[in-house]
Amino acid sequence: MLTLTLVGTAVVLAAEQLLGWTYGVSGVIGLLLLALGVTTRHPSVSSAGAVVLALLVARPAL
């Protein structure tokens, strides 16, 4: 169980660093909103985070 927790933490930290490097502060804020909404079970907060991430990813196509 401890190994699974450590691996999960490493994956989340790596994703946060990659998102921060690629999309800047807005990407980190979107990821934090999404994670916070999922863990606290607030759909509006997780939806806001998902919309921020979707807009950041779709921005070059628009």
Secondary structure by P-SEA (a helix, b strand, c coil): caaaaaaaaaaaaaaaaaaaaaccaaaaaaaaaaaaaaaaccaaaaaaaaaaaaaaaacccc
